[in-house]
Amino acid sequence: MSVQNPEEVIDLDLPPAAVRGMTQLNRDLFQKTVALPALKVRKELINKVMKALRNVAIKRPGLKRVIEDSEDEIYRLILLDPDKISCLESFGASERAILKEYNVDLEVRKHNLIMTYEHFKSEEILKAVLPVGQDVTTGFSRIGHIAHMNLRDHQLPYKHLIGQVIMDKNPGITSVVNKLNIIDNTYRNFQMEILAGEDNMIATVKENNIVYEFDFSKVYWNPRLSTEHGRIVDLLKAGDVVYDVFAGVGPFAIPAAKKNCKVMANDLNPESYKWLVHNCKVNKVNEKVQTFNLDGRDFIMGPLKDDLAKQTEAIALKENRTSIHIIMNLPGMAIEFLDAFRQLLEEPCTANALPTVHCYSFSKCDEPAKDVQRSAEHFLKTSLEEHFSVHLVRNVAPNKEMMCISFKIPVKVLCRNLMVKDNTEEPAPKRLRSEDATVAVDYSDL
């Protein structure tokens, strides 16, 4: 231990000024010497004393709080937080009592410690490297072994350094990527560049106890939607029917099948479809999920329509409590597909058989709930009145919200023929023959 003229502790969390402006990571330049307060404690008492001093001992990444005393092998040094301890009077009464009980030398010594790159946090490193006053980005979405970042323009000259720091400081991250454009294509994926690490985009993630595998560079996956996936799945019960129009790799479809729902899942992206099929097999629900690789509108007006007609008829006959759910998670345009449900079925169905739609949409309006309601009513060509709910999923960007509107499709929208034949055997009024009699049914309140 060195005690001669130790360096004064200043900015323990600030790397040396020499790192400012570097664009290629040089870990050696992060080395600096600091003087830390320390207590000299007999090694057999370390555990007992440390328990009492745990709140004032130094806490830095990769830094040992207890080190050997180079001057005496029967002692150890407890390194203390310089922001909390500078002298004996800095200790609380209870801490001083413990030190006195174990006859600890109460002299607060100084120990010169060499700090290195390993001892700094990613935020501290990047704040020291980037120009003074510029925003520092250390946040990312984690997709298995991949860290996905959205760097700003002023950070791009430092992008490879940023990627390396993120990989160094986050165990398990072996690849760091940066998004190059917004999600504006048909398949909902985006161009990306590798900032650091391996060129391996095949990710394995676990969400709500279900495993998914996919090529992150070719499909859409957002870990921030985990709570929303769980919210919708919690609405389902065994035996329910689920149509997932924009299924992706299966974050709604597969947990729904795990709950013993009947599921039909569709996605236009061939890669998403491939991994959807794969994930159904991985999670052993491939016999419970029918998969399709169609445009959303074609899926609605084809397989969904055909199966929905059968399901609504079965529900009406059985008078069971089965519910039907249609999930439309394509927030950029899903709401524009709602017109596909207009007069989709030939025959009317009972109120308990009407499907519930969960449709996602972005909104940049001051009143996003009303905005999404108006858009849904526009494409449905009807008023939803008070028979709907709107849920705020998440804030995507400043003044941009992701919303989910849920509602039962009004029977006057869904069904083409609202004139139902009266098949009762009671004589019709005015002696009309039963096969000629028809009754006009008002579904406006359903």
C-alpha positions in Angstrom: 0.0 0.0 0.0 1.3 3.4 -0.9 0.8 6.3 1.5 3.2 8.9 0.2 1.4 11.9 -1.3 -1.5 9.9 -2.8 -3.4 11.5 -5.6 -6.5 13.3 -4.5 -9.7 11.5 -5.6 -11.5 13.5 -8.2 -14.1 12.3 -10.7 -13.7 8.6 -9.9 -16.3 7.8 -12.7 -14.5 10.0 -15.3 -11.9 8.3 -17.6 -8.8 10.3 -18.6 -9.2 13.3 -20.9 -6.9 11.6 -23.5 -9.8 9.4 -24.6 -11.9 12.3 -25.9 -12.6 12.1 -29.6 -11.2 8.6 -30.3 -13.1 6.7 -33.0 -11.2 3.4 -32.6 -11.3 1.9 -29.1 -7.9 1.9 -27.3 -8.5 0.4 -23.9 -5.0 1.2 -22.7 -5.8 4.9 -22.7 -8.4 4.5 -20.0 -5.9 3.8 -17.3 -5.6 6.2 -14.4 -4.5 6.3 -10.8 -6.8 7.3 -8.0 -6.4 7.5 -4.2 -9.1 5.5 -2.4 -9.8 5.5 1.3 -9.2 2.1 2.9 -9.3 0.3 6.2 -6.8 -2.3 7.3 -8.5 -5.4 8.7 -7.3 -8.8 9.9 -8.2 -11.3 7.2 -10.2 -13.6 9.6 -12.5 -10.7 10.4 -13.1 -9.5 6.8 -16.5 -11.2 6.3 -17.9 -9.8 9.6 -16.6 -6.3 9.0 -17.6 -6.2 5.4 -21.2 -7.1 6.4 -21.2 -3.9 8.5 -19.5 -1.7 5.8 -21.4 -3.0 2.7 -23.1 0.4 2.1 -19.8 2.4 2.2 -17.5 0.0 0.4 -16.4 0.9 -3.1 -18.7 -0.3 -5.9 -17.2 -0.2 -9.4 -17.5 -2.7 -12.3 -14.7 -5.3 -12.1 -13.2 -3.8 -9.0 -12.5 -5.9 -5.9 -13.7 -4.4 -2.7 -11.2 -6.4 -0.6 -7.6 -6.6 -1.7 -4.4 -8.0 -0.2 -2.1 -5.8 1.9 1.3 -5.9 0.3 2.9 -4.9 3.6 1.4 -7.5 5.8 -0.1 -10.9 4.7 -2.3 -11.3 7.8 -4.2 -8.2 6.8 -6.6 -7.2 4.0 -7.6 -3.8 2.8 -11.3 -2.8 2.4 -11.6 -0.2 -0.3 -14.2 2.5 0.6 -16.4 4.8 -1.5 -14.6 8.2 -1.5 -18.0 10.0 -1.9 -19.1 8.5 1.4 -15.9 8.0 3.5 -13.0 10.4 3.9 -12.1 10.0 7.6 -13.2 8.2 10.8 -16.0 10.7 11.4 -17.6 9.8 8.0 -18.7 6.4 9.5 -22.1 6.1 11.1 -22.4 5.3 14.8 -23.4 1.7 14.2 -20.4 1.2 11.8 -18.0 2.7 14.3 -19.3 0.4 17.0 -18.7 -2.6 14.8 -15.2 -1.5 14.0 -14.5 -0.9 17.7 -15.9 -4.3 18.6 -13.5 -6.1 16.3 -10.6 -3.9 17.3 -10.1 -2.6 13.7 -7.5 0.0 13.2 -9.6 3.2 12.8 -7.1 5.0 10.7 -8.6 5.7 7.2 -5.6 5.2 4.9 -5.1 6.1 1.3 -4.5 3.4 -1.3 -3.3 4.3 -4.8 -5.4 2.2 -7.2 -4.8 1.9 -10.9 -8.2 2.0 -12.7 -8.5 0.5 -16.2 -11.1 0.2 -18.9 -12.8 -2.7 -17.1 -13.6 -0.4 -14.1 -15.7 2.1 -16.1 -19.4 1.8 -17.1 -20.4 2.0 -20.7 -22.1 5.4 -20.1 -19.0 6.8 -18.5 -16.8 5.6 -21.4 -19.0 7.0 -24.1 -19.5 10.3 -22.3 -15.8 10.7 -22.1 -15.2 9.8 -25.7 -17.9 11.8 -27.5 -17.7 15.6 -27.9 -18.7 17.5 -24.8 -22.4 18.2 -24.7 -23.5 15.5 -27.2 -26.1 12.9 -26.2 -24.8 9.5 -25.3 -26.7 6.4 -26.4 -26.1 3.2 -24.4 -29.7 1.8 -24.6 -30.5 -1.0 -27.0 -33.0 -3.8 -27.6 -31.6 -7.2 -26.8 -32.6 -10.0 -29.2 -30.8 -13.1 -27.9 -27.1 -12.5 -28.5 -27.8 -9.4 -30.6 -27.9 -5.8 -29.3 -29.9 -3.6 -31.6 -29.2 0.1 -31.5 -30.7 3.2 -33.1 -27.8 5.7 -33.3 -28.2 9.3 -34.1 -26.3 11.1 -36.8 -23.8 12.8 -34.5 -22.9 9.4 -33.1 -22.1 7.7 -36.4 -18.4 8.7 -36.5 -18.1 6.7 -33.3 -20.4 3.8 -34.2 -17.8 1.0 -34.2 -16.4 2.1 -30.9 -19.9 2.3 -29.4 -20.6 -1.2 -30.7 -17.5 -2.6 -29.1 -18.1 -0.9 -25.8 -21.7 -2.2 -25.7 -20.4 -5.7 -26.4 -17.6 -5.5 -23.8 -19.9 -4.3 -21.1 -22.9 -6.7 -21.6 -22.2 -10.4 -21.1 -23.8 -12.6 -23.7 -23.9 -9.9 -26.4 -21.8 -11.2 -29.3 -23.1 -8.9 -32.1 -24.1 -5.3 -32.1 -26.2 -3.9 -35.0 -27.5 -0.4 -36.0 -30.7 0.2 -37.8 -30.1 2.1 -41.1 -33.7 2.9 -42.0 -37.2 3.0 -40.7 -39.6 0.0 -41.1 -41.4 1.0 -44.2 -41.4 -2.0 -46.4 -43.9 -4.8 -47.0 -42.2 -7.3 -44.8 -41.6 -5.0 -41.8 -37.9 -5.6 -41.5 -35.1 -3.1 -41.9 -31.6 -2.7 -43.2 -28.9 -2.9 -40.6 -25.1 -2.8 -40.3 -22.9 -4.7 -37.9 -21.0 -2.4 -35.5 -19.1 -5.0 -33.6 -18.9 -8.8 -33.2 -20.0 -11.7 -35.3 -22.2 -11.7 -38.4 -24.7 -14.0 -37.0 -28.4 -12.9 -37.1 -30.0 -16.2 -36.2 -31.4 -15.4 -32.7 -32.9 -17.4 -30.0 -35.1 -15.6 -27.5 -37.4 -16.6 -24.7 -40.6 -14.6 -24.1 -43.2 -15.4 -21.5 -41.7 -18.9 -21.2 -41.8 -19.7 -24.9 -38.8 -20.0 -27.1 -38.6 -18.4 -30.5 -35.9 -18.7 -33.2 -35.6 -16.5 -36.3 -33.2 -14.5 -38.5 -33.4 -11.0 -37.1 -32.2 -9.4 -40.3 -35.2 -10.8 -42.2 -38.2 -10.7 -39.8 -39.8 -8.3 -37.4 -39.2 -8.8 -33.6 -39.5 -6.2 -30.9 -38.8 -7.3 -27.3 -40.7 -4.2 -26.1 -44.0 -5.9 -27.1 -43.6 -8.8 -24.6 -46.1 -7.2 -22.2 -48.6 -6.6 -25.0 -48.3 -10.2 -26.2 -49.1 -11.4 -22.7 -52.0 -9.0 -22.3 -53.8 -10.3 -25.3 -53.1 -14.0 -24.6 -54.5 -13.5 -21.1 -57.8 -12.6 -22.7 -58.0 -16.0 -24.3 -59.3 -19.3 -22.8 -59.1 -22.9 -23.9 -61.3 -23.6 -26.9 -61.3 -20.0 -28.2 -60.7 -19.4 -31.9 -57.8 -17.1 -32.9 -57.1 -15.6 -36.3 -53.7 -13.9 -36.4 -53.7 -11.9 -39.6 -50.1 -10.6 -39.4 -48.5 -13.3 -37.2 -44.8 -12.7 -37.7 -42.8 -15.5 -36.1 -45.7 -16.4 -33.7 -45.7 -14.3 -30.5 -49.5 -14.3 -30.3 -50.2 -17.5 -32.2 -48.0 -19.9 -30.3 -48.9 -18.9 -26.7 -52.6 -19.0 -27.8 -52.1 -22.5 -29.0 -50.4 -23.4 -25.8 -53.7 -22.4 -24.1 -55.4 -24.9 -26.3 -57.0 -22.3 -28.6 -57.7 -23.2 -32.2 -55.3 -20.9 -34.2 -55.0 -19.8 -37.8 -51.9 -17.7 -38.3 -50.8 -15.9 -41.4 -47.9 -13.7 -42.6 -47.0 -12.4 -46.0 -43.2 -12.4 -45.4 -41.8 -15.8 -46.6 -39.1 -15.6 -43.9 -41.6 -14.9 -41.1 -43.8 -17.7 -42.4 -40.8 -20.1 -42.4 -39.9 -19.3 -38.8 -43.5 -19.3 -37.7 -43.8 -22.9 -38.9 -40.4 -23.7 -37.3 -41.4 -22.2 -34.0 -44.7 -24.1 -33.9 -42.7 -27.3 -34.2 -40.1 -26.2 -31.6 -42.9 -25.4 -29.1 -44.9 -28.6 -30.1 -48.1 -26.8 -31.2 -47.8 -27.4 -34.9 -50.9 -29.6 -34.8 -52.9 -26.8 -33.2 -51.9 -24.0 -35.6 -52.8 -23.7 -39.2 -50.2 -21.5 -41.0 -50.6 -19.4 -44.2 -48.3 -17.3 -46.3 -50.8 -14.9 -47.8 -51.4 -11.2 -48.1 -53.5 -10.1 -45.1 -56.5 -9.2 -47.2 -56.4 -12.5 -49.0 -56.2 -14.3 -45.7 -59.2 -12.5 -44.4 -61.3 -13.0 -47.5 -60.2 -16.6 -48.0 -59.2 -19.0 -45.1 -60.5 -16.7 -42.3 -63.8 -16.1 -44.0 -64.4 -19.8 -44.7 -63.5 -20.9 -41.2 -65.3 -18.0 -39.5 -68.6 -19.0 -41.2 -68.2 -22.5 -39.8 -67.3 -21.3 -36.3 -70.1 -18.8 -35.9 -72.6 -21.4 -37.0 -71.2 -24.0 -34.6 -71.3 -21.5 -31.7 -74.9 -20.6 -32.5 -75.9 -24.3 -32.5 -73.9 -25.3 -29.4 -74.7 -22.2 -27.5 -71.2 -22.6 -25.9 -69.0 -19.9 -24.5 -66.3 -20.1 -27.2 -65.0 -16.7 -28.2 -63.5 -15.6 -31.5 -60.5 -13.2 -31.6 -58.9 -11.6 -34.7 -55.5 -10.1 -34.0 -54.1 -7.5 -36.5 -50.7 -6.4 -35.4 -49.4 -4.4 -38.3 -49.6 -0.9 -36.7 -48.4 0.9 -39.8 -51.5 -0.2 -41.9 -53.6 -2.9 -40.2 -56.5 -0.5 -39.7 -56.7 -0.1 -43.5 -57.6 -3.8 -43.7 -60.8 -3.4 -41.6 -62.9 -2.8 -44.7 -62.2 -6.5 -45.7 -64.7 -7.5 -42.9 -67.6 -5.5 -44.5 -70.2 -8.0 -45.5 -67.7 -10.8 -45.2 -70.3 -13.4 -44.2 -73.4 -14.3 -46.1 -75.6 -15.2 -43.1 -76.0 -13.3 -39.8 -74.7 -14.7 -36.6 -75.7 -14.4 -33.0 -74.3 -11.8 -30.7 -72.2 -14.2 -28.7 -70.5 -15.5 -32.0 -69.4 -12.1 -33.2 -65.6 -12.0 -33.4 -63.6 -9.5 -31.3 -60.9 -7.6 -33.3 -57.7 -6.4 -31.7 -56.3 -4.0 -34.2 -53.0 -2.0 -33.8 -52.3 1.4 -35.1 -49.8 4.3 -34.7 -51.1 7.8 -33.9 -49.3 11.2 -33.9 -52.4 13.1 -32.7 -52.9 14.8 -29.4 -55.8 12.5 -28.7 -54.5 9.1 -30.0 -57.5 7.1 -28.7 -60.0 9.2 -30.6 -57.7 9.2 -33.7 -57.6 5.4 -33.8 -61.4 5.2 -33.2 -62.1 7.6 -36.1 -59.8 5.6 -38.4 -61.4 2.3 -37.5 -64.9 3.7 -38.0 -63.8 5.2 -41.4 -62.8 1.8 -42.8 -65.7 -0.1 -41.2 -68.1 2.5 -42.5 -70.0 2.5 -39.2 -69.9 4.0 -35.7 -68.6 1.9 -32.9 -70.4 4.1 -30.4 -69.3 2.9 -27.0 -68.7 -0.7 -27.9 -64.9 -0.6 -28.1 -61.8 0.0 -26.0 -58.5 1.6 -26.8 -55.2 0.5 -25.0 -52.0 2.5 -25.1 -49.3 -0.1 -26.0 -46.2 2.1 -25.8 -44.7 5.4 -26.8 -42.7 4.7 -30.0 -41.2 8.2 -30.4 -41.9 11.7 -29.4 -45.5 12.4 -30.3 -46.0 8.9 -31.7 -48.0 6.3 -29.8 -48.8 2.6 -30.6 -52.4 1.9 -29.8 -54.7 -1.2 -29.8 -58.4 -0.8 -30.5 -60.5 -3.8 -29.5 -64.2 -4.2 -30.6 -66.8 -6.7 -31.7 -67.5 -6.4 -35.4 -71.1 -5.1 -35.6 -73.3 -7.7 -37.3 -74.6 -5.1 -39.7 -71.0 -4.7 -40.9 -69.9 -8.3 -40.9 -73.0 -10.0 -42.5 -74.5 -9.4 -45.9 -78.0 -10.9 -45.4 -79.8 -9.6 -42.4 -83.2 -11.1 -43.4 -83.5 -14.4 -41.4 -86.0 -17.0 -42.4 -88.6 -17.8 -39.7 -88.4 -21.6 -39.4 -90.7 -21.9 -36.4 -93.8 -24.2 -36.8 -96.2 -21.6 -35.3 -98.6 -20.2 -37.9 -97.5 -16.9 -39.3 -99.7 -13.9 -39.1 -102.3 -13.5 -41.8 -102.1 -17.2 -42.5 -98.9 -16.7 -44.5 -97.1 -20.0 -45.2 -94.1 -20.4 -43.0 -91.8 -21.0 -46.0 -92.8 -17.6 -47.4 -92.7 -15.6 -44.1 -89.6 -13.6 -43.3 -88.7 -11.5 -40.3 -86.6 -8.4 -40.4 -84.1 -8.5 -37.5 -82.7 -5.4 -36.0 -79.0 -5.9 -35.1 -78.2 -2.3 -34.4 -77.8 -3.0 -30.6 -75.5 -6.1 -31.0 
